[in-house]
Amino acid sequence: LDRACFTAGESVLIYYGAANGSALDTTGIECIETARELGARIVVCTQTDTQREFVKSMGFGDAVRGVFSIQELKRKEGDQFAWPEAMPALPNPRTATAAFKEAVRWYQEFVFKPFASQVGAILKSADNPRGYPDLVIERAGQDTLGVSTSIVKPYTGRVVYVENMQGRRYSFYAPQVWMRQRRVLMPTANIFGTHLCNAYEVVKMNDMVNAGLLTVSEPAVVDFLDAPRAHQEMWENRHRASNCVLNHALPQLGLKTKDELYQAWSRLEQEQRDVHPHSPSNLSV
């Protein structure tokens, strides 16, 4: 929590529940006690109703604003709620666009939204109408990172792991992290989402590309008149390049300096004169 720069008054979602289904989860209790000592506003999610009642009986006081269980949510939402062991593998968005969109929609509608509504009902306030927590304390024994990275606050939200994660796999939808600049802090590694919002981040990214640490596909240069087609391909996720660059006035590609640009314009102008020697644009006034 120190690494996450946690401050008193922030809201925290804590997952509670031993893997064997027991009501006693010593690490979960430690997480709740620590967050309470630091002045957090806490909501606890348990796996079973028995665990929920056990947490309620612990006497944590007003610091714990609410406790709910996955079992309770399943009874309440019925077929409209699912709680998979991990985020389902997504189809290739380039070759199976429709299936990819449907998989993302299903996860949002049947997993994230019912869960977020339950948390939001406890944490929502005038300045946080959706009730998104400032921080989520995740558990190494489960793969709910897809939900946690979606529900934590954009731009300032942090997901924290406090247990041994060795030998385990975790899944999440990457745009929820990098587009909204959320962070995941682990015992020996971090994942920081960034959308290159400042010059420093751009420079560091370029350094990583130059060092071969990042592989990026080449952009596609599109003629200015082809802009509608390029936009439609991006909207339908059919584009092949990393991004598109509209060419409005460059006479040719590969130019490196201003002098090369002027020379290329001069050659183009001369070529136009040779082809259309009596064009009005070539007549002296």
Number of C-alpha atoms within 10 A of each C-alpha: 17 6 8 14 7 18 14 12 14 15 26 27 29 24 21 28 27 19 11 8 13 12 20 16 18 12 15 21 17 11 17 25 15 13 25 20 10 14 15 24 22 27 24 23 22 25 21 20 16 16 23 23 15 15 25 15 10 9 10 15 10 10 19 23 16 19 22 22 21 18 15 15 18 16 10 12 13 10 9 13 20 19 17 11 9 16 20 14 12 14 16 12 14 13 11 13 15 14 14 17 15 13 17 16 13 14 19 16 15 16 19 20 17 19 22 20 16 18 23 19 14 19 22 15 12 7 7 12 11 18 22 26 28 23 28 26 23 25 22 18 15 15 19 20 21 21 23 25 26 23 27 27 23 20 16 12 24 28 27 22 18 15 13 13 16 7 5 10 11 14 15 19 16 13 15 19 25 18 14 20 21 23 24 22 19 18 11 8 8 13 15 13 18 17 13 15 9 9 9 10 13 13 12 12 15 14 13 13 13 11 10 10 11 11 10 10 9 11 12 15 14 15 14 13 11 11 15 9 11 21 14 12 13 14 10 12 16 16 16 14 13 10 13 17 13 15 16 10 9 13 16 11 10 8 14 8 8 9 10 12 17 13 13 17 16 13 13 14 13 14 12 14 15 10 9 12 13 10 10 9 11 13 9 5 5
